[in-house]
Amino acid sequence: MLVCPFTSHQETLPYRVPVSLPYGDAVRASWAMTDKLMAVKRERIRASVGRVSSQEFAAIESAIADLLGLVLAQQAS
């Protein structure tokens, strides 16, 4: 399974996508590090830390596709 790590450390780098993740009772500004995808065994995935919005997910998906040189289905039409 491919996972995309997140960080709360702000850096202006290509392929870092801003997202809002839950932090206790609040929301913390975070960044999806799409340039640091890693493969992990499914058994190592324990619990969800939160969910991104559909717009944030689309931005993450687009950044990964751009990084890998892929064309997304909705972009192909």
N, CA, C and O atoms as a GROMACS GRO file, in nm:
protein
  308
    1MET      N    1   0.085  -0.115   0.000
    1MET     CA    2   0.000   0.000   0.000
    1MET      C    3   0.091   0.122   0.000
    1MET      O    4   0.191   0.127   0.072
    2LEU      N    5   0.056   0.221  -0.082
    2LEU     CA    6   0.131   0.346  -0.082
    2LEU      C    7   0.068   0.443   0.017
    2LEU      O    8  -0.054   0.458   0.021
    3VAL      N    9   0.151   0.508   0.097
    3VAL     CA   10   0.102   0.608   0.191
    3VAL      C   11   0.172   0.740   0.164
    3VAL      O   12   0.284   0.744   0.113
    4CYS      N   13   0.103   0.846   0.197
    4CYS     CA   14   0.155   0.981   0.180
    4CYS      C   15   0.169   1.042   0.319
    4CYS      O   16   0.068   1.062   0.386
    5PRO      N   17   0.291   1.071   0.363
    5PRO     CA   18   0.308   1.130   0.496
    5PRO      C   19   0.264   1.277   0.498
    5PRO      O   20   0.259   1.343   0.395
    6PHE      N   21   0.234   1.324   0.617
    6PHE     CA   22   0.194   1.463   0.640
    6PHE      C   23   0.293   1.527   0.735
    6PHE      O   24   0.359   1.459   0.813
    7THR      N   25   0.303   1.658   0.729
    7THR     CA   26   0.386   1.732   0.822
    7THR      C   27   0.313   1.859   0.863
    7THR      O   28   0.230   1.910   0.789
    8SER      N   29   0.345   1.909   0.982
    8SER     CA   30   0.290   2.038   1.026
    8SER      C   31   0.394   2.148   1.009
    8SER      O   32   0.369   2.264   1.041
    9HIS      N   33   0.512   2.110   0.959
    9HIS     CA   34   0.620   2.205   0.935
    9HIS      C   35   0.603   2.266   0.796
    9HIS      O   36   0.613   2.196   0.695
   10GLN      N   37   0.578   2.396   0.792
   10GLN     CA   38   0.552   2.462   0.664
   10GLN      C   39   0.682   2.487   0.588
   10GLN      O   40   0.775   2.549   0.640
   11GLU      N   41   0.686   2.438   0.465
   11GLU     CA   42   0.796   2.464   0.374
   11GLU      C   43   0.735   2.490   0.237
   11GLU      O   44   0.639   2.424   0.198
   12THR      N   45   0.790   2.584   0.166
   12THR     CA   46   0.742   2.612   0.031
   12THR      C   47   0.822   2.524  -0.064
   12THR      O   48   0.926   2.564  -0.115
   13LEU      N   49   0.772   2.406  -0.087
   13LEU     CA   50   0.836   2.309  -0.175
   13LEU      C   51   0.735   2.260  -0.278
   13LEU      O   52   0.616   2.252  -0.250
   14PRO      N   53   0.783   2.226  -0.397
   14PRO     CA   54   0.691   2.167  -0.495
   14PRO      C   55   0.632   2.037  -0.440
   14PRO      O   56   0.699   1.964  -0.366
   15TYR      N   57   0.513   2.010  -0.476
   15TYR     CA   58   0.443   1.886  -0.442
   15TYR      C   59   0.405   1.875  -0.295
   15TYR      O   60   0.375   1.765  -0.248
   16ARG      N   61   0.405   1.984  -0.221
   16ARG     CA   62   0.352   1.985  -0.085
   16ARG      C   63   0.213   2.048  -0.094
   16ARG      O   64   0.198   2.162  -0.139
   17VAL      N   65   0.112   1.974  -0.052
   17VAL     CA   66  -0.027   2.018  -0.066
   17VAL      C   67  -0.082   2.055   0.072
   17VAL      O   68  -0.081   1.971   0.162
   18PRO      N   69  -0.130   2.178   0.090
   18PRO     CA   70  -0.186   2.218   0.220
   18PRO      C   71  -0.318   2.144   0.249
   18PRO      O   72  -0.404   2.132   0.162
   19VAL      N   73  -0.330   2.096   0.373
   19VAL     CA   74  -0.451   2.027   0.418
   19VAL      C   75  -0.479   2.068   0.563
   19VAL      O   76  -0.392   2.122   0.631
   20SER      N   77  -0.600   2.044   0.608
   20SER     CA   78  -0.638   2.070   0.747
   20SER      C   79  -0.666   1.935   0.812
   20SER      O   80  -0.756   1.863   0.770
   21LEU      N   81  -0.589   1.902   0.916
   21LEU     CA   82  -0.607   1.775   0.986
   21LEU      C   83  -0.650   1.800   1.129
   21LEU      O   84  -0.611   1.900   1.189
   22PRO      N   85  -0.729   1.708   1.186
   22PRO     CA   86  -0.773   1.725   1.324
   22PRO      C   87  -0.653   1.716   1.419
   22PRO      O   88  -0.560   1.638   1.399
   23TYR      N   89  -0.658   1.799   1.523
   23TYR     CA   90  -0.554   1.799   1.626
   23TYR      C   91  -0.624   1.822   1.759
   23TYR      O   92  -0.649   1.936   1.799
   24GLY      N   93  -0.656   1.713   1.828
   24GLY     CA   94  -0.736   1.725   1.949
   24GLY      C   95  -0.874   1.776   1.912
   24GLY      O   96  -0.942   1.716   1.828
   25ASP      N   97  -0.917   1.885   1.974
   25ASP     CA   98  -1.047   1.945   1.944
   25ASP      C   99  -1.036   2.055   1.839
   25ASP      O  100  -1.136   2.121   1.808
   26ALA      N  101  -0.919   2.075   1.784
   26ALA     CA  102  -0.897   2.182   1.686
   26ALA      C  103  -0.855   2.123   1.552
   26ALA      O  104  -0.855   2.001   1.533
   27VAL      N  105  -0.820   2.211   1.461
   27VAL     CA  106  -0.770   2.170   1.330
   27VAL      C  107  -0.632   2.230   1.313
   27VAL      O  108  -0.610   2.348   1.344
   28ARG      N  109  -0.538   2.151   1.265
   28ARG     CA  110  -0.400   2.197   1.247
   28ARG      C  111  -0.369   2.207   1.098
   28ARG      O  112  -0.398   2.115   1.021
   29ALA      N  113  -0.309   2.318   1.059
   29ALA     CA  114  -0.262   2.332   0.921
   29ALA      C  115  -0.149   2.233   0.900
   29ALA      O  116  -0.053   2.229   0.978
   30SER      N  117  -0.159   2.155   0.794
   30SER     CA  118  -0.059   2.053   0.764
   30SER      C  119  -0.035   2.050   0.614
   30SER      O  120  -0.105   2.117   0.538
   31TRP      N  121   0.063   1.973   0.573
   31TRP     CA  122   0.096   1.960   0.432
   31TRP      C  123   0.117   1.813   0.399
   31TRP      O  124   0.190   1.743   0.469
   32ALA      N  125   0.053   1.768   0.291
   32ALA     CA  126   0.075   1.632   0.240
   32ALA      C  127   0.206   1.635   0.162
   32ALA      O  128   0.222   1.717   0.072
   33MET      N  129   0.298   1.548   0.196
   33MET     CA  130   0.428   1.543   0.130
   33MET      C  131   0.422   1.440   0.017
   33MET      O  132   0.471   1.328   0.030
   34THR      N  133   0.362   1.481  -0.094
   34THR     CA  134   0.343   1.388  -0.206
   34THR      C  135   0.474   1.348  -0.271
   34THR      O  136   0.479   1.251  -0.347
   35ASP      N  137   0.581   1.420  -0.241
   35ASP     CA  138   0.713   1.385  -0.293
   35ASP      C  139   0.782   1.280  -0.207
   35ASP      O  140   0.895   1.240  -0.237
   36LYS      N  141   0.715   1.233  -0.102
   36LYS     CA  142   0.775   1.134  -0.012
   36LYS      C  143   0.685   1.011   0.005
   36LYS      O  144   0.678   0.954   0.114
   37LEU      N  145   0.617   0.970  -0.101
   37LEU     CA  146   0.534   0.849  -0.094
   37LEU      C  147   0.619   0.731  -0.051
   37LEU      O  148   0.737   0.721  -0.087
   38MET      N  149   0.558   0.641   0.026
   38MET     CA  150   0.632   0.521   0.066
   38MET      C  151   0.538   0.401   0.070
   38MET      O  152   0.419   0.412   0.098
   39ALA      N  153   0.597   0.287   0.042
   39ALA     CA  154   0.521   0.163   0.045
   39ALA      C  155   0.533   0.101   0.184
   39ALA      O  156   0.642   0.093   0.240
   40VAL      N  157   0.419   0.057   0.237
   40VAL     CA  158   0.418  -0.011   0.366
   40VAL      C  159   0.326  -0.132   0.355
   40VAL      O  160   0.234  -0.135   0.273
   41LYS      N  161   0.350  -0.230   0.439
   41LYS     CA  162   0.263  -0.347   0.442
   41LYS      C  163   0.129  -0.306   0.502
   41LYS      O  164   0.124  -0.230   0.599
   42ARG      N  165   0.022  -0.358   0.445
   42ARG     CA  166  -0.113  -0.325   0.492
   42ARG      C  167  -0.128  -0.352   0.642
   42ARG      O  168  -0.200  -0.280   0.711
   43GLU      N  169  -0.062  -0.454   0.693
   43GLU     CA  170  -0.072  -0.490   0.835
   43GLU      C  171  -0.018  -0.379   0.927
   43GLU      O  172  -0.055  -0.373   1.044
   44ARG      N  173   0.068  -0.292   0.874
   44ARG     CA  174   0.127  -0.186   0.956
   44ARG      C  175   0.032  -0.066   0.970
   44ARG      O  176   0.055   0.022   1.053
   45ILE      N  177  -0.073  -0.063   0.888
   45ILE     CA  178  -0.169   0.046   0.898
   45ILE      C  179  -0.262   0.016   1.014
   45ILE      O  180  -0.334  -0.084   1.012
   46ARG      N  181  -0.262   0.102   1.115
   46ARG     CA  182  -0.339   0.075   1.235
   46ARG      C  183  -0.468   0.154   1.240
   46ARG      O  184  -0.578   0.098   1.241
   47ALA      N  185  -0.456   0.285   1.244
   47ALA     CA  186  -0.576   0.367   1.263
   47ALA      C  187  -0.568   0.491   1.176
   47ALA      O  188  -0.460   0.536   1.138
   48SER      N  189  -0.683   0.544   1.147
   48SER     CA  190  -0.692   0.668   1.071
   48SER      C  191  -0.662   0.786   1.163
   48SER      O  192  -0.704   0.788   1.279
   49VAL      N  193  -0.590   0.884   1.112
   49VAL     CA  194  -0.562   1.004   1.190
   49VAL      C  195  -0.658   1.117   1.153
   49VAL      O  196  -0.657   1.223   1.216
   50GLY      N  197  -0.739   1.094   1.052
   50GLY     CA  198  -0.834   1.196   1.008
   50GLY      C  199  -0.863   1.179   0.861
   50GLY      O  200  -0.818   1.084   0.797
   51ARG      N  201  -0.940   1.271   0.808
   51ARG     CA  202  -0.978   1.268   0.667
   51ARG      C  203  -0.955   1.404   0.606
   51ARG      O  204  -0.972   1.507   0.672
   52VAL      N  205  -0.915   1.403   0.481
   52VAL     CA  206  -0.904   1.529   0.407
   52VAL      C  207  -1.034   1.550   0.330
   52VAL      O  208  -1.108   1.456   0.304
   53SER      N  209  -1.060   1.674   0.294
   53SER     CA  210  -1.180   1.704   0.217
   53SER      C  211  -1.164   1.650   0.075
   53SER      O  212  -1.054   1.614   0.033
   54SER      N  213  -1.274   1.645   0.002
   54SER     CA  214  -1.267   1.596  -0.136
   54SER      C  215  -1.180   1.689  -0.222
   54SER      O  216  -1.111   1.642  -0.313
   55GLN      N  217  -1.184   1.819  -0.194
   55GLN     CA  218  -1.099   1.913  -0.268
   55GLN      C  219  -0.951   1.891  -0.236
   55GLN      O  220  -0.867   1.896  -0.325
   56GLU      N  221  -0.921   1.867  -0.108
   56GLU     CA  222  -0.782   1.840  -0.068
   56GLU      C  223  -0.734   1.709  -0.130
   56GLU      O  224  -0.621   1.699  -0.177
   57PHE      N  225  -0.822   1.608  -0.131
   57PHE     CA  226  -0.785   1.480  -0.191
   57PHE      C  227  -0.756   1.496  -0.340
   57PHE      O  228  -0.660   1.439  -0.391
   58ALA      N  229  -0.838   1.573  -0.409
   58ALA     CA  230  -0.817   1.596  -0.553
   58ALA      C  231  -0.684   1.667  -0.576
   58ALA      O  232  -0.613   1.635  -0.672
   59ALA      N  233  -0.648   1.762  -0.489
   59ALA     CA  234  -0.520   1.833  -0.503
   59ALA      C  235  -0.402   1.738  -0.478
   59ALA      O  236  -0.301   1.746  -0.547
   60ILE      N  237  -0.416   1.648  -0.379
   60ILE     CA  238  -0.311   1.549  -0.350
   60ILE      C  239  -0.296   1.454  -0.469
   60ILE      O  240  -0.185   1.426  -0.514
   61GLU      N  241  -0.409   1.405  -0.519
   61GLU     CA  242  -0.408   1.314  -0.633
   61GLU      C  243  -0.343   1.380  -0.755
   61GLU      O  244  -0.265   1.316  -0.826
   62SER      N  245  -0.375   1.505  -0.780
   62SER     CA  246  -0.319   1.578  -0.893
   62SER      C  247  -0.169   1.598  -0.877
   62SER      O  248  -0.094   1.584  -0.974
   63ALA      N  249  -0.124   1.631  -0.756
   63ALA     CA  250   0.020   1.650  -0.730
   63ALA      C  251   0.096   1.520  -0.751
   63ALA      O  252   0.205   1.522  -0.809
   64ILE      N  253   0.041   1.408  -0.706
   64ILE     CA  254   0.107   1.278  -0.724
   64ILE      C  255   0.114   1.244  -0.872
   64ILE      O  256   0.218   1.199  -0.921
   65ALA      N  257   0.005   1.264  -0.944
   65ALA     CA  258   0.003   1.236  -1.087
   65ALA      C  259   0.106   1.322  -1.160
   65ALA      O  260   0.178   1.272  -1.247
   66ASP      N  261   0.112   1.450  -1.126
   66ASP     CA  262   0.209   1.540  -1.188
   66ASP      C  263   0.352   1.495  -1.158
   66ASP      O  264   0.437   1.492  -1.247
   67LEU      N  265   0.378   1.461  -1.033
   67LEU     CA  266   0.511   1.416  -0.992
   67LEU      C  267   0.554   1.291  -1.068
   67LEU      O  268   0.670   1.278  -1.107
   68LEU      N  269   0.460   1.198  -1.089
   68LEU     CA  270   0.491   1.072  -1.156
   68LEU      C  271   0.476   1.080  -1.308
   68LEU      O  272   0.504   0.983  -1.379
   69GLY      N  273   0.433   1.196  -1.358
   69GLY     CA  274   0.416   1.212  -1.503
   69GLY      C  275   0.297   1.137  -1.557
   69GLY      O  276   0.299   1.091  -1.672
   70LEU      N  277   0.192   1.123  -1.478
   70LEU     CA  278   0.072   1.051  -1.519
   70LEU      C  279  -0.037   1.149  -1.561
   70LEU      O  280  -0.036   1.265  -1.520
   71VAL      N  281  -0.130   1.102  -1.642
   71VAL     CA  282  -0.245   1.182  -1.681
   71VAL      C  283  -0.366   1.120  -1.614
   71VAL      O  284  -0.394   1.002  -1.633
   72LEU      N  285  -0.438   1.200  -1.534
   72LEU     CA  286  -0.558   1.150  -1.467
   72LEU      C  287  -0.671   1.138  -1.567
   72LEU      O  288  -0.674   1.210  -1.667
   73ALA      N  289  -0.764   1.047  -1.542
   73ALA     CA  290  -0.875   1.020  -1.633
   73ALA      C  291  -0.952   1.147  -1.666
   73ALA      O  292  -0.985   1.170  -1.782
   74GLN      N  293  -0.983   1.231  -1.565
   74GLN     CA  294  -1.061   1.353  -1.590
   74GLN      C  295  -0.980   1.455  -1.670
   74GLN      O  296  -1.038   1.542  -1.735
   75GLN      N  297  -0.846   1.447  -1.668
   75GLN     CA  298  -0.762   1.538  -1.744
   75GLN      C  299  -0.749   1.494  -1.888
   75GLN      O  300  -0.722   1.576  -1.976
   76ALA      N  301  -0.766   1.365  -1.915
   76ALA     CA  302  -0.746   1.309  -2.048
   76ALA      C  303  -0.855   1.352  -2.146
   76ALA      O  304  -0.831   1.358  -2.267
   77SER      N  305  -0.976   1.383  -2.094
   77SER     CA  306  -1.085   1.419  -2.184
   77SER      C  307  -1.075   1.558  -2.238
   77SER      O  308  -1.161   1.600  -2.316
   0.00000   0.00000   0.00000
